[in-house]
Amino acid sequence: MHMSELYNCELFEEILNHSNDGFNVVDPNGLVIYANRMSAQYANTTARDMIGKPITDFYEEAVLLRVLKTQKPVLDEKIHYVNNKKYIVNSYPIIRDGEFIGAYSVFKDIRDIEELNKRVSYLEVHLEINKPEKDILDIIGKQGSLNSIITQAKRTVGSLGGPRHSIISGESGTGKTMLAKLIYNYAKQVGVIDKKAPFIEVNCAQFTNPDIAAVEIFGSEAGAYTGSRQKKGLFEQAHGGILFLDEAHALEQYQNLLLKAIESGTTRRIGGTYEIPADVIIIAASTRDLKTHLLPELYQRLAQYAIHIPSLDERDLDEKKLLFDHFVNKYRLAVEKIHTITYQLCFSDEAKDILIKAKYPRNIRQFRDVINFSIDSAAPLISDIGKTNKITTLVETKHLPFELFEEVNSVEMPKPKYRIDEEVQAKIISLNLEGLGPRKISAKLKEEDIFIAYYQIAYFLKKKTTAKTFDHR
Ligand SMILES: Nc1ncnc2c1ncn2[C@@H]1O[C@H](COP(=O)(O)OP(=O)(O)OP(=O)(O)O)[C@@H](O)[C@H]1O
């Protein structure tokens, strides 16, 4: 061999050995002529050990075999080995002077990429399922408990006398932010604010220190205090649109500045010497009574409309059922959209009943989260979906979060007055192992004159599997 050829061979070998892709070259009989370091690493051996041996000793389903047969390239082939290895392979024939002298392949392990894709899909579904409702069509209760509230909300910005500031009160998770967004969208729709007008949301409870709150809300000028930079405040950012002050009861100090800004339609940065226009519609929301937390003048200015959203507990059963269907449907659609499959989601009667009748101190947000959690517990993992294009999930009582039984028991249903004796406990467990749910177990026990309500059995089974101990109440 000529010196320069030798030099080239060594150089190419060195380059290929530094590649993150695997390379295999075989002769027409499928014996390895060359394998780079990465290929040997994938096969848990050394490149030297591979030379002269059949490629199938290392890669059982080597795509190269097909190229040897057809003498044609095979591109972007995905190979899935049983030992959890997954490669994407491109294989080509080697033809010199019209003669077929072998084949080579370039491949990489795609497990990491697939893992990443799965995680991205998971995050996408999560975001889609928890996406806040913005469209009036998605708001459940518009014909029921929220009917007059929505009319009032529209009136805050849509009345002939011009838009006004407003206050929305209600327990956590009842839909205050959702209603504020509805007001914003409606204001754009009727032309009270521009289509591109901002919606600036501030959670006033997030600031640990009132000075930081003031800088965030009003902005600051360089040199206003040690280390301060020029910074636009949220108030001026909301110019021409809506400033949503969530948890407004936490606005302890600087209420005077706020009042001044509202009255003058201008704002001044902390340390600033000039006024900046800030024509803003304010919506202040709180879980508390703002009348007792804000300066009377500020309260009066903001409470031109005071809207109260009822808790989930105050909504009737039909509305809760609609909310239930809405969130289940949202989950189903998100899975179908992101995984491009047909997804059938069903609930056992008991599971649905318990979910709808449970108490949710954090209202609709918690109701949604509990529904999602229960479906998550019953549904297959993303990695188990494989290539199926249709999956069905049945959510049963065993999939519901344990706390729910306490919530149901504590309020809606009487607590067991007696201890379930050990003999009956054993019966319940064995019937459950036979595949019977709480309702059927309750019916079976009744035949033996043992009267235990299905929810008590559900409670017992849930506690048994979750806590592994039976602490009877
Ligand atoms: N009537 C409803 N119909 C459909 N979804 C709703 C309804 N009310 C609330 N939601 C949804 O419930 C979740 C919680 O609502 P939101 O964030 O508006 O509550 P909040 O009162 O602002 O809560 P917090 O006081 O904790 O800020 C959101 O995802 C929202 O879209």
The ligand as a MOL file (V3000), in Angstrom:
LIG
                    3D

  0  0  0     0  0            999 V3000
M  V30 BEGIN CTAB
M  V30 COUNTS 31 33 0 0 0
M  V30 BEGIN ATOM
M  V30 1 N -67.0320 27.4070 35.1020 0
M  V30 2 C -65.9100 26.8470 34.6730 0
M  V30 3 N -65.9160 26.0990 33.5490 0
M  V30 4 C -64.7860 25.5050 33.0940 0
M  V30 5 N -63.5850 25.6390 33.6850 0
M  V30 6 C -63.5160 26.3820 34.7960 0
M  V30 7 C -64.6620 27.0270 35.3440 0
M  V30 8 N -64.2850 27.7250 36.4490 0
M  V30 9 C -62.9620 27.5130 36.5920 0
M  V30 10 N -62.4900 26.7000 35.5980 0
M  V30 11 C -61.1000 26.2550 35.4360 0
M  V30 12 O -60.6100 25.9460 36.7460 0
M  V30 13 C -59.2570 26.3880 36.8890 0
M  V30 14 C -59.1520 27.3570 38.0560 0
M  V30 15 O -59.7650 28.5880 37.7170 0
M  V30 16 P -59.0770 30.0190 38.0060 0
M  V30 17 O -57.6000 29.9250 37.9030 0
M  V30 18 O -59.7640 31.0230 37.1560 0
M  V30 19 O -59.4970 30.1860 39.5300 0
M  V30 20 P -59.1540 31.3940 40.5170 0
M  V30 21 O -60.4030 31.6880 41.2610 0
M  V30 22 O -58.5090 32.5160 39.7680 0
M  V30 23 O -58.1140 30.7060 41.4780 0
M  V30 24 P -57.0640 31.4230 42.5170 0
M  V30 25 O -57.8620 32.1490 43.5380 0
M  V30 26 O -56.3520 30.2440 43.1210 0
M  V30 27 O -56.1840 32.3000 41.6830 0
M  V30 28 C -58.8480 26.9910 35.5530 0
M  V30 29 O -58.1880 26.0170 34.7770 0
M  V30 30 C -60.1810 27.3680 34.9380 0
M  V30 31 O -60.0580 27.4040 33.5360 0
M  V30 END ATOM
M  V30 BEGIN BOND
M  V30 1 1 1 2
M  V30 2 1 2 3
M  V30 3 2 2 7
M  V30 4 2 3 4
M  V30 5 1 4 5
M  V30 6 2 5 6
M  V30 7 1 6 7
M  V30 8 1 6 10
M  V30 9 1 7 8
M  V30 10 2 8 9
M  V30 11 1 9 10
M  V30 12 1 10 11
M  V30 13 1 11 12
M  V30 14 1 11 30
M  V30 15 1 12 13
M  V30 16 1 13 14
M  V30 17 1 13 28
M  V30 18 1 14 15
M  V30 19 1 15 16
M  V30 20 2 16 17
M  V30 21 1 16 18
M  V30 22 1 16 19
M  V30 23 1 19 20
M  V30 24 2 20 21
M  V30 25 1 20 22
M  V30 26 1 20 23
M  V30 27 1 23 24
M  V30 28 2 24 25
M  V30 29 1 24 26
M  V30 30 1 24 27
M  V30 31 1 28 29
M  V30 32 1 28 30
M  V30 33 1 30 31
M  V30 END BOND
M  V30 END CTAB
M  END
